[in-house]
Amino acid sequence: MKRTVAVDDSLSPIKRTLEREGYGVTRMGDVKADAVIVNGIDDNFMGMEDMIQNIPVINAQGKTAEQILEELKAKL
């Protein structure tokens, strides 16, 4: 089954890596996402907190696309 990951708009290289690896990529706020990748956790993210429950949230800040991919695989 193909997993869907919501990715912050500013993380285009990560989106491409995930798509190449067979993941579906969607926009932030998609309730069908299996995981969320954010570019740092800030006040805007905290407003989404009640929407994101029981799915992995990965902070991409300071990480390479490969590191994020490995973390995603470990959490899904």
C-alpha positions in Angstrom: 0.0 0.0 0.0 1.4 3.4 -1.0 1.9 5.7 2.0 1.0 9.4 1.7 3.2 12.1 3.3 2.2 15.7 3.9 5.2 17.9 3.2 5.8 21.6 3.9 5.8 23.6 0.7 9.3 24.8 1.3 10.8 21.3 1.1 10.8 20.6 -2.6 14.0 18.5 -2.6 12.4 16.2 0.0 9.1 16.0 -2.0 11.1 14.8 -5.0 13.0 12.2 -3.0 9.8 10.8 -1.5 8.1 10.6 -4.9 11.1 8.9 -6.3 10.9 6.3 -3.5 7.2 5.6 -4.2 5.5 7.7 -1.6 2.5 9.9 -2.3 3.1 13.5 -1.5 0.4 15.9 -0.4 0.0 19.3 1.1 0.0 20.2 4.8 -3.3 19.7 6.4 -4.4 16.7 4.3 -6.1 14.5 6.9 -5.4 11.4 4.8 -1.6 11.7 5.3 0.2 8.8 7.0 3.0 11.2 8.2 3.9 14.9 8.2 7.3 16.5 7.4 7.7 20.1 8.6 10.5 22.6 8.1 10.9 23.4 11.8 8.2 23.5 14.3 6.8 27.0 14.9 3.6 28.7 16.0 1.9 27.9 12.7 2.5 24.2 13.2 1.1 24.5 16.7 -2.2 25.6 15.2 -2.4 22.3 13.4 -1.7 20.3 16.4 -5.2 19.0 17.0 -5.5 18.0 13.4 -2.4 15.7 13.5 -3.0 12.8 15.8 -1.3 9.4 15.9 0.9 10.0 12.9 4.6 10.7 12.8 5.7 14.3 12.5 9.3 14.7 11.3 11.2 18.0 11.7 13.3 18.4 8.5 15.3 21.3 9.9 19.1 20.6 9.5 18.5 17.1 7.9 19.2 15.8 4.4 16.5 14.2 2.3 18.2 10.8 2.9 18.1 11.3 6.7 14.4 12.2 6.5 13.7 9.2 4.3 15.4 6.9 6.8 13.5 8.4 9.7 10.2 8.1 7.9 10.8 4.4 7.0 11.6 3.7 10.7 8.4 5.4 11.9 6.0 4.0 9.4 
